[in-house]
Amino acid sequence: MLYNEYYSSVLNVLDKVMKSQSGKIESAGEAVADCIERDGIVYVFGCGHSHIVGEDLFYRAGGLAPVCAVLDCDLMLHDGAEKSSCMERISGIAQPIFDRYGITADDILIVVSTSGINAVPVEMAQYARKNGVKVIAITSSCYAGDEPHNDSGRHLYECADIVIDNCVCHGDAVVDLGDGLPKAGPVSTISSCMIAQSVMICAEEQLLGRSITPPLYMSGNVDGGRERNRALIDRYRPRIKNL
């Protein structure tokens, strides 16, 4: 069955990430730990399906509380999928989004874009670094030879302090259906989410090594979860817009 091929392909991508990107993941985890130690916020940005990575890290059982998903309706799918694809290529959108969230040099920004060629994620990274914010990029090296769709002519990997390759193939999908059909079974969300969660776990391990208790949410459906989460929400709500 073809879904077995998809399963094998997903494992292959994740195995490539673990074999080739572990050092980058650990470096990113250290940077996130530094951010949290100085009481900063971890911001996560992506367009289209890449915004899912931010949502996966935000307000999540077992997740760090000082995380904010940067969500803009024009760049997400629920308010017009085709529109979001067009908007992602328009220059000048990143700066007002960045400014609206009040990101500072004490914070850190994770930008997720598998292609890494479109204007908004590239300019988001550029504007963040211009304002003294460290940038972690999750992107695919398979697009390094593609022409950028932005005014600067740069790829996301050229605009970040730490670059993690999600090892996703050109075109994202991995299962060949034959008969001249496009491939099925995209893997970028699985790979990018695994990377992002691994960075967070590395950060938590770093914090414990510094005798700092990681500010973690619990499931609200287990004993003590709601009370613990309420304290964290009260602590971070003034700075995290989405809470």
Residue pairs with C-beta under 8 A, 6 or more apart in sequence:
2 175
2 177
2 184
2 185
5 174
5 175
5 185
6 174
6 175
6 184
6 185
9 174
9 175
9 185
9 187
10 174
10 187
10 190
10 191
13 166
13 167
13 168
13 174
13 187
13 190
13 191
14 190
14 191
14 194
16 167
17 165
17 166
17 167
17 191
17 194
17 195
20 165
20 167
21 164
21 165
21 167
21 195
24 162
24 163
24 164
24 165
25 164
25 195
25 198
25 199
25 202
26 202
27 162
28 110
28 136
28 162
28 164
28 199
28 202
29 198
29 199
29 200
29 201
29 202
29 203
29 205
29 206
30 202
30 203
30 206
31 108
31 134
31 136
31 161
31 162
32 42
32 64
32 108
32 136
32 199
32 200
32 202
32 203
32 206
33 202
33 203
33 204
33 206
33 207
33 210
35 41
35 42
35 66
35 106
35 107
35 108
35 134
36 42
36 64
36 66
36 203
36 207
36 212
36 214
36 215
37 207
37 210
37 212
38 106
39 66
39 106
40 66
40 104
40 106
40 107
40 108
41 66
41 67
41 68
41 103
41 106
41 107
41 108
41 236
41 239
41 240
42 57
42 64
42 66
42 67
42 68
42 107
42 108
42 110
43 67
43 68
43 69
43 70
43 101
43 103
43 107
43 108
43 109
43 110
44 53
44 54
44 57
44 58
44 67
44 68
44 69
44 70
44 109
44 110
44 112
44 196
45 51
45 54
45 69
45 70
45 97
45 109
45 110
45 111
45 112
45 121
45 124
46 52
46 53
46 54
46 111
46 112
46 113
46 121
47 75
47 76
47 84
47 87
47 88
47 113
47 118
47 120
47 121
48 75
48 76
48 77
48 81
48 84
48 85
48 88
49 77
49 186
49 188
49 189
50 112
50 113
50 114
50 121
50 188
50 192
51 69
51 71
51 75
51 76
51 112
52 189
52 193
53 110
53 112
53 138
53 189
53 192
53 193
53 196
54 69
54 70
54 71
54 110
54 112
55 69
55 71
56 193
56 196
56 197
57 63
57 64
57 67
57 69
57 196
57 197
57 200
58 67
58 68
58 69
58 242
59 67
59 217
59 242
59 243
60 217
61 217
61 218
61 219
61 220
61 225
62 216
62 217
62 218
62 219
63 200
63 216
63 217
64 200
64 203
64 204
64 214
64 215
64 216
64 217
65 215
65 216
65 217
65 232
65 233
65 235
65 236
66 215
66 236
66 240
67 200
67 240
68 101
68 239
68 240
68 241
68 242
69 242
70 97
70 101
71 242
72 93
72 97
73 79
74 80
74 83
74 84
74 87
74 93
75 84
75 87
75 88
75 93
75 120
76 84
77 84
87 93
87 120
88 118
88 119
88 120
88 121
89 118
89 119
89 120
89 149
89 150
90 119
90 120
91 119
91 123
91 150
91 151
92 123
93 119
93 120
93 123
94 119
94 120
94 121
94 123
94 124
94 126
94 127
95 123
95 127
97 120
97 124
98 124
98 127
98 128
98 131
100 241
101 241
102 239
102 241
103 109
103 128
103 131
103 133
104 131
104 133
105 131
105 132
105 133
107 133
108 133
108 134
108 135
108 136
109 124
109 125
109 128
109 133
109 134
109 135
109 136
110 135
110 136
110 137
110 138
110 196
110 199
111 121
111 124
111 125
111 128
111 135
111 136
111 137
111 138
111 156
111 160
112 121
112 137
112 138
112 139
112 192
112 196
113 121
113 122
113 137
113 138
113 139
113 156
114 139
114 140
114 143
114 166
114 168
114 172
114 188
114 192
115 139
115 140
115 143
115 146
116 122
116 137
116 139
116 140
116 143
116 155
116 156
116 157
117 143
117 146
117 147
117 148
117 149
117 150
117 155
117 156
118 148
118 149
118 150
119 149
119 150
119 151
121 156
122 148
122 150
122 152
122 154
122 155
122 156
122 159
123 150
123 152
125 135
125 137
125 156
125 159
125 160
126 152
126 154
126 159
128 135
129 135
129 159
129 160
129 161
134 161
134 162
135 159
135 160
135 161
135 162
136 160
136 161
136 162
136 163
136 164
136 199
137 156
137 157
137 159
137 160
137 162
137 163
137 164
138 164
138 166
138 192
138 195
138 196
139 155
139 156
139 157
139 163
139 164
139 165
139 166
140 165
140 166
140 167
140 168
140 169
140 170
140 188
141 157
141 165
141 167
142 168
142 169
142 170
143 155
143 170
144 155
144 157
146 155
148 154
148 155
156 163
157 163
164 195
164 199
166 188
166 191
166 192
166 195
167 191
168 187
168 188
168 191
168 192
169 187
171 183
172 186
172 187
172 188
173 182
173 183
173 184
173 185
173 186
173 187
174 183
174 185
174 186
174 187
175 183
175 184
175 185
176 183
177 183
177 184
203 214
204 214
204 216
207 213
207 214
208 214
215 232
215 235
217 225
217 228
217 229
217 232
218 224
218 225
218 228
218 229
219 225
220 226
220 229
233 243
236 243
237 243
